[in-house]
């Protein structure tokens, strides 16, 4: 493996001499004794980092790289041949740790243990960062954990072992004392458990039949009975018989359930009576006759005091206010993004690219920005958007970047931006621009006070940009796809005074469920239809309503 800044200066000089819009070079500080971006891992031109977090374990850096076909110009390219690599802090002693693990992480119980997940099987392995020991199996696989969306609890890893398309066994794999030498022995919690295919994609649980929490699970057994499994003593308590489908709030207080009795049958769903139960106070309230399948996020904002339920025969949705369940009608394409601190709701539409502030009880709304745009990040009192007609998810899509306060006038931050932009602690913005059909572009730092772009590097895959090193080490990392220059690079940006007024914040957004991440963080898990399927469903429902 080659290391260092080989070819970087020449590449920058050539880039600065090309094209009609030369951009000044950002002043970069020294990394590993060399000026400019520093290559810590050499890669083939078709290998890149994408979407997978890179880690530091003691004095080793760990990366996951994939191959992308040179002729794949789709907005979401197909990735293959994953490899996990480890290097010293400055690229010393590179070693390949695995050739079939797609995701790496640590667990809050073992912060110094490197874990990896095999996407095809959901198996979790311990990886030796030095590559001396072979990967060691810690948890058996969960084939339902699409994309390695694993379900951690206070008592271990939850999984499902399928028997057929409809039923399986709900399993708990307790945490072993030593993940480097021991393999967890799974125990059965509920068998059979319903594992209907409805909404299963990408969730790591089967939407419509199972919800998991830190110390309990809500599930449907083989007799269509809603039960609660206590993970502490593994007891099973019956909550309701004759249940077709369920949803639950993130905190487990509210559960929405659909009765097995059929009130209407359609090509898309079986409709019936839908009830809401407060598991703290007890008692059921009838919300109406519909199917939970129509509602992508019925209890996603119960913590904010509302419940949503779609009634496509109207077509509309109703919003119920907790705890009294007073309700109002709302457009069927209304998409709630988050609740603001002042009680207003940030909403958008599934059919266009505009954002609104909505007072749900008063029924009034105010358009935030006059042009179609997509979200880049939230701030405590504003959105950062870029102008675009597209709703999702082409990383090459680009437009003027704006900060749009919830109260006040929009401010343009840059001439161009996209979904890959990141806010740095000092208030500057970093991200790739001019992304081509091959998925790579120029990595720039933007001063939002002037809109000036300054070049960091060229031929960078924007999905590889990782700014999480910045807080501890002042570094960013990214991958370059550029012939002999290809590889993983570190760069140290010049230090600016930290911004105390602007900060990107995480808001509880669109998700059908929230799982506990490997390091204890809350991770929203999306349940949604594909774009084409959603269009077809909406068209079918609209036709039926006529």
PEKADA-V883812 format. One record per residue. N is the residue number from 1. RES is the residue in one small letter. OMEGA is omega as a letter, one per 40 degrees, with the letter a starting at -180 (* if undefined). Layout:
BEGIN
n={N | N}
res={RES | RES}
omega={OMEGA | OMEGA}
END
This chain:
BEGIN
n={1 | 2 | 3 | 4 | 5 | 6 | 7 | 8 | 9 | 10 | 11 | 12 | 13 | 14 | 15 | 16 | 17 | 18 | 19 | 20 | 21 | 22 | 23 | 24 | 25 | 26 | 27 | 28 | 29 | 30 | 31 | 32 | 33 | 34 | 35 | 36 | 37 | 38 | 39 | 40 | 41 | 42 | 43 | 44 | 45 | 46 | 47 | 48 | 49 | 50 | 51 | 52 | 53 | 54 | 55 | 56 | 57 | 58 | 59 | 60 | 61 | 62 | 63 | 64 | 65 | 66 | 67 | 68 | 69 | 70 | 71 | 72 | 73 | 74 | 75 | 76 | 77 | 78 | 79 | 80 | 81 | 82 | 83 | 84 | 85 | 86 | 87 | 88 | 89 | 90 | 91 | 92 | 93 | 94 | 95 | 96 | 97 | 98 | 99 | 100 | 101 | 102 | 103 | 104 | 105 | 106 | 107 | 108 | 109 | 110 | 111 | 112 | 113 | 114 | 115 | 116 | 117 | 118 | 119 | 120 | 121 | 122 | 123 | 124 | 125 | 126 | 127 | 128 | 129 | 130 | 131 | 132 | 133 | 134 | 135 | 136 | 137 | 138 | 139 | 140 | 141 | 142 | 143 | 144 | 145 | 146 | 147 | 148 | 149 | 150 | 151 | 152 | 153 | 154 | 155 | 156 | 157 | 158 | 159 | 160 | 161 | 162 | 163 | 164 | 165 | 166 | 167 | 168 | 169 | 170 | 171 | 172 | 173 | 174 | 175 | 176 | 177 | 178 | 179 | 180 | 181 | 182 | 183 | 184 | 185 | 186 | 187 | 188 | 189 | 190 | 191 | 192 | 193 | 194 | 195 | 196 | 197 | 198 | 199 | 200 | 201 | 202 | 203 | 204 | 205 | 206 | 207 | 208 | 209 | 210 | 211 | 212 | 213 | 214 | 215 | 216 | 217 | 218 | 219 | 220 | 221 | 222 | 223 | 224 | 225 | 226 | 227 | 228 | 229 | 230 | 231 | 232 | 233 | 234 | 235 | 236 | 237 | 238 | 239 | 240 | 241 | 242 | 243 | 244 | 245 | 246 | 247 | 248 | 249 | 250 | 251 | 252 | 253 | 254 | 255 | 256 | 257 | 258 | 259 | 260 | 261 | 262 | 263 | 264 | 265 | 266 | 267 | 268 | 269 | 270 | 271 | 272 | 273 | 274 | 275 | 276 | 277 | 278 | 279 | 280 | 281 | 282 | 283 | 284 | 285 | 286 | 287 | 288 | 289 | 290 | 291 | 292 | 293 | 294 | 295 | 296 | 297 | 298 | 299 | 300 | 301 | 302 | 303 | 304 | 305 | 306 | 307 | 308 | 309 | 310 | 311 | 312 | 313 | 314 | 315 | 316 | 317 | 318 | 319 | 320 | 321 | 322 | 323 | 324 | 325 | 326 | 327 | 328 | 329 | 330 | 331 | 332 | 333 | 334 | 335 | 336 | 337 | 338 | 339 | 340 | 341 | 342 | 343 | 344 | 345 | 346 | 347 | 348 | 349 | 350 | 351 | 352 | 353 | 354 | 355 | 356 | 357 | 358 | 359 | 360 | 361 | 362 | 363 | 364 | 365 | 366 | 367 | 368 | 369 | 370 | 371 | 372 | 373 | 374 | 375 | 376 | 377 | 378 | 379 | 380 | 381 | 382 | 383 | 384 | 385 | 386 | 387 | 388 | 389 | 390 | 391 | 392 | 393 | 394 | 395 | 396 | 397 | 398 | 399 | 400 | 401 | 402 | 403 | 404 | 405 | 406 | 407 | 408 | 409 | 410 | 411 | 412 | 413 | 414 | 415 | 416 | 417 | 418 | 419 | 420 | 421 | 422 | 423 | 424 | 425 | 426 | 427 | 428 | 429 | 430 | 431 | 432 | 433 | 434 | 435 | 436 | 437 | 438 | 439 | 440 | 441 | 442 | 443 | 444 | 445 | 446 | 447 | 448 | 449 | 450 | 451 | 452 | 453 | 454 | 455 | 456 | 457 | 458 | 459 | 460 | 461 | 462 | 463 | 464 | 465 | 466 | 467 | 468 | 469 | 470 | 471 | 472 | 473 | 474 | 475 | 476 | 477 | 478 | 479 | 480 | 481 | 482 | 483 | 484 | 485 | 486 | 487 | 488 | 489 | 490 | 491 | 492 | 493 | 494 | 495 | 496 | 497 | 498 | 499 | 500 | 501 | 502 | 503 | 504 | 505 | 506 | 507 | 508 | 509 | 510 | 511 | 512 | 513 | 514 | 515 | 516 | 517 | 518 | 519 | 520 | 521 | 522 | 523 | 524 | 525 | 526 | 527 | 528 | 529 | 530 | 531 | 532 | 533 | 534 | 535 | 536 | 537 | 538 | 539 | 540 | 541 | 542 | 543 | 544 | 545 | 546}
res={x | x | x | x | x | x | x | x | x | x | x | x | x | x | x | x | x | x | x | x | x | x | x | x | x | x | x | x | x | x | x | x | x | x | x | x | x | x | x | x | x | x | x | x | x | x | x | x | x | x | x | x | x | x | x | x | x | x | x | x | x | x | x | x | x | x | x | x | x | x | x | x | x | x | x | x | x | x | x | x | x | x | x | x | x | x | x | x | x | x | x | x | x | x | x | x | x | x | x | x | x | x | x | x | x | x | x | x | x | x | x | x | x | x | x | x | x | x | x | x | x | x | x | x | x | x | x | x | x | x | x | x | x | x | x | x | x | x | x | x | x | x | x | x | x | x | x | x | x | x | x | x | x | x | x | x | x | x | x | x | x | x | x | x | x | x | x | x | x | x | x | x | x | x | x | x | x | x | x | x | x | x | x | x | x | x | x | x | x | x | x | x | x | x | x | x | x | x | x | x | x | x | x | x | x | x | x | x | x | x | x | x | x | x | x | x | x | x | x | x | x | x | x | x | x | x | x | x | x | x | x | x | x | x | x | x | x | x | x | x | x | x | x | x | x | x | x | x | x | x | x | x | x | x | x | x | x | x | x | x | x | x | x | x | x | x | x | x | x | x | x | x | x | x | x | x | x | x | x | x | x | x | x | x | x | x | x | x | x | x | x | x | x | x | x | x | x | x | x | x | x | x | x | x | x | x | x | x | x | x | x | x | x | x | x | x | x | x | x | x | x | x | x | x | x | x | x | x | x | x | x | x | x | x | x | x | x | x | x | x | x | x | x | x | x | x | x | x | x | x | x | x | x | x | x | x | x | x | x | x | x | x | x | x | x | x | x | x | x | x | x | x | x | x | x | x | x | x | x | x | x | x | x | x | x | x | x | x | x | x | x | x | x | x | x | x | x | x | x | x | x | x | x | x | x | x | x | x | x | x | x | x | x | x | x | x | x | x | x | x | x | x | x | x | x | x | x | x | x | x | x | x | x | x | x | x | x | x | x | x | x | x | x | x | x | x | x | x | x | x | x | x | x | x | x | x | x | x | x | x | x | x | x | x | x | x | x | x | x | x | x | x | x | x | x | x | x | x | x | x | x | x | x | x | x | x | x | x | x | x | x | x | x | x | x | x | x | x | x | x | x | x | x | x | x | x | x | x | x | x | x | x | x | x | x | x | x | x | x | x | x | x | x | x | x | x | x | x | x | x | x | x | x | x | x | x | x | x | x | x | x | x | x | x | x | x}
omega={i | i | i | a | a | i | a | a | i | a | a | i | i | a | a | i | a | i | a | a | i | a | i | i | i | i | a | i | a | i | i | i | a | i | i | i | a | a | i | i | i | i | i | a | a | i | a | i | i | i | a | a | i | a | i | i | a | a | i | i | a | a | i | a | i | i | i | a | a | a | i | a | a | a | i | a | i | i | a | i | i | i | i | a | i | i | i | a | i | i | a | i | i | a | i | a | a | i | a | i | a | a | i | a | i | i | a | i | a | a | a | a | i | i | i | a | i | a | a | a | a | i | i | a | i | a | i | a | i | i | a | a | i | i | a | a | i | a | i | a | i | a | i | a | a | a | a | i | a | a | i | i | i | a | i | a | i | a | i | i | a | i | i | a | a | a | i | i | i | a | i | i | a | i | i | i | a | a | a | a | a | i | a | i | a | i | a | i | a | a | e | i | a | i | a | a | a | i | a | a | i | a | a | i | a | a | a | a | a | i | a | i | a | a | a | i | i | a | i | a | a | i | i | i | i | a | i | i | i | a | i | a | i | i | a | a | i | i | a | i | i | a | i | a | a | i | a | i | a | a | i | a | a | i | i | a | a | a | a | a | a | i | i | i | i | i | a | a | i | a | i | i | a | a | i | i | i | a | i | a | a | i | i | i | i | i | a | i | a | i | i | i | a | a | a | a | a | a | a | a | i | i | i | i | i | i | i | i | a | i | a | i | a | e | i | i | i | i | a | i | i | e | a | i | i | a | i | i | i | i | a | a | i | a | a | a | a | i | i | a | a | i | i | a | i | a | i | a | i | a | i | a | i | a | a | i | a | i | a | a | i | a | a | i | a | i | a | a | a | a | i | a | i | a | i | i | i | i | a | a | a | i | i | a | i | a | i | i | a | i | a | e | a | a | a | i | a | i | i | a | a | i | a | a | i | i | a | a | i | i | i | a | a | i | a | i | a | a | a | a | i | i | i | a | a | i | i | a | i | i | i | i | i | a | a | a | i | i | a | a | i | i | a | i | a | i | a | i | a | a | a | i | i | a | i | a | a | i | a | i | a | i | a | a | i | a | a | i | a | a | a | a | a | a | i | i | a | i | a | i | a | i | a | i | a | i | i | a | i | i | i | a | i | a | i | i | a | i | i | a | a | i | i | a | i | i | a | a | a | i | i | a | i | i | i | i | a | a | i | a | i | a | i | i | a | i | a | i | i | a | a | i | a | i | a | i | a | i | i | a | i | i | i | a | i | *}
END
